[in-house]
């Protein structure tokens, strides 16, 4: 089994197996119903995807929905790493200031 090639080395035939998303506009709304000029805007965008790394989350009470990505990319890992460092060093600083208080020496 050969390892996958990086994206910049893939040939044209390798792209046919990539994620495909198809979207369809629906529910047209006439923006100027009284003027006689047909100016339509679509209010619904229905999309389907072949990506298995995303999960559709739907709220039955409000009808809202969004996709949750099941993978982490390098940017997200980097941001999480800096947040982790900030929390750890911030906690250590607060604990050390509590254990070893800084005394102010006044000279008269």
Protein Blocks (a to p, Z undefined) as FASTA:
>chain_A
ZZdddfklpcfklmmmmccdddddehiadfblmnopacdddfbdcdddfbfkbccdddfk
nopacdddfbdcfklmmmmmmmmmmmmmmmmmmmmmmmmccdddddZZ
